[in-house]
Amino acid sequence: MPAFVIGYDISDPRRLQRVHREMCRHASPLEYSIFLLVGSDGAKDRCLAEIAALIKAAEDDVRCYTLPARGFQGRVGRASLPEGIVWTGLPAAIS
């Protein structure tokens, strides 16, 4: 199943909250404005259509990137979880 990283930069705090709530309905948050969506192209398209209805295209920025099926996964910097804690919320397809 395909996986997508969706990120956004929303200029208005009220729109930002609305977009964040809507994104939480479709995908798993990795950071406040970065989400992981594992699903079909149709699921991605539905998510982006919902977000497009909430933003102002001239002021806000939403980007979606398809992750390669067998791409490199790594992390640089401080771990987000304490040593020994594993987040099992990631779908098996990418964990």
C-alpha positions as CSV (number, residue, x, y, z in Angstrom):
1,M,0.0,0.0,0.0
2,P,1.4,3.4,-0.9
3,A,2.6,5.8,1.7
4,F,2.6,9.6,1.5
5,V,4.2,12.4,3.6
6,I,1.9,15.5,3.7
7,G,3.2,18.7,5.2
8,Y,1.7,22.2,5.4
9,D,2.4,25.8,6.3
10,I,-0.8,27.7,7.1
11,S,-0.5,31.4,7.7
12,D,-3.7,31.9,9.8
13,P,-4.0,30.3,13.3
14,R,-7.7,29.5,12.9
15,R,-7.1,27.8,9.5
16,L,-4.1,26.0,10.9
17,Q,-6.2,24.4,13.7
18,R,-8.9,23.4,11.2
19,V,-6.3,21.9,8.8
20,H,-4.6,20.0,11.7
21,R,-7.9,18.5,12.9
22,E,-8.8,17.4,9.3
23,M,-5.4,15.9,8.8
24,C,-5.7,13.9,12.0
25,R,-8.8,12.3,10.5
26,H,-6.8,11.0,7.5
27,A,-3.2,10.4,8.6
28,S,-0.9,9.9,11.5
29,P,1.0,13.0,12.7
30,L,4.8,12.7,12.7
31,E,5.2,16.3,13.8
32,Y,2.6,19.1,14.2
33,S,2.5,19.9,10.5
34,I,3.9,16.7,9.0
35,F,1.7,13.6,8.5
36,L,2.1,10.1,7.3
37,L,-0.8,8.8,5.2
38,V,-0.8,5.1,4.3
39,G,-3.5,4.3,1.8
40,S,-4.6,4.3,-1.8
41,D,-4.2,7.2,-4.2
42,G,-7.9,7.7,-3.8
43,A,-7.5,8.2,0.0
44,K,-4.7,10.7,-0.6
45,D,-6.8,12.5,-3.2
46,R,-9.8,12.7,-0.7
47,C,-7.5,14.0,2.0
48,L,-6.0,16.7,-0.2
49,A,-9.5,17.7,-1.5
50,E,-10.7,18.2,2.1
51,I,-7.6,20.3,2.9
52,A,-7.9,22.3,-0.3
53,A,-11.4,23.4,0.9
54,L,-10.0,24.7,4.1
55,I,-7.0,26.7,3.0
56,K,-6.3,29.9,1.1
57,A,-4.1,28.9,-1.8
58,A,-2.5,32.4,-2.1
59,E,-1.4,32.4,1.6
60,D,-1.0,28.7,2.6
61,D,1.2,25.9,1.3
62,V,0.4,22.2,1.4
63,R,2.7,19.6,-0.1
64,C,2.4,15.8,-0.6
65,Y,5.3,13.4,-1.4
66,T,5.0,9.8,-2.3
67,L,7.4,7.6,-0.3
68,P,9.2,4.9,-2.3
69,A,8.0,1.4,-1.4
70,R,11.5,0.2,-0.4
71,G,13.2,3.5,0.3
72,F,15.8,4.4,2.9
73,Q,14.3,5.3,6.3
74,G,16.5,7.1,8.8
75,R,16.4,9.8,11.5
76,V,18.9,12.5,12.3
77,G,18.8,14.3,15.7
78,R,17.3,13.6,19.0
79,A,14.9,10.7,19.3
80,S,11.3,11.7,19.8
81,L,10.7,8.8,22.2
82,P,12.8,7.6,25.1
83,E,15.2,4.8,24.6
84,G,13.5,1.4,24.5
85,I,10.1,2.8,23.6
86,V,8.8,1.8,20.1
87,W,5.8,3.5,18.5
88,T,3.6,0.7,17.1
89,G,1.2,3.1,15.5
90,L,3.1,2.9,12.2
91,P,1.5,0.6,9.6
92,A,3.4,-2.6,9.1
93,A,4.0,-1.6,5.4
94,I,6.6,1.0,6.5
95,S,7.7,0.1,9.9
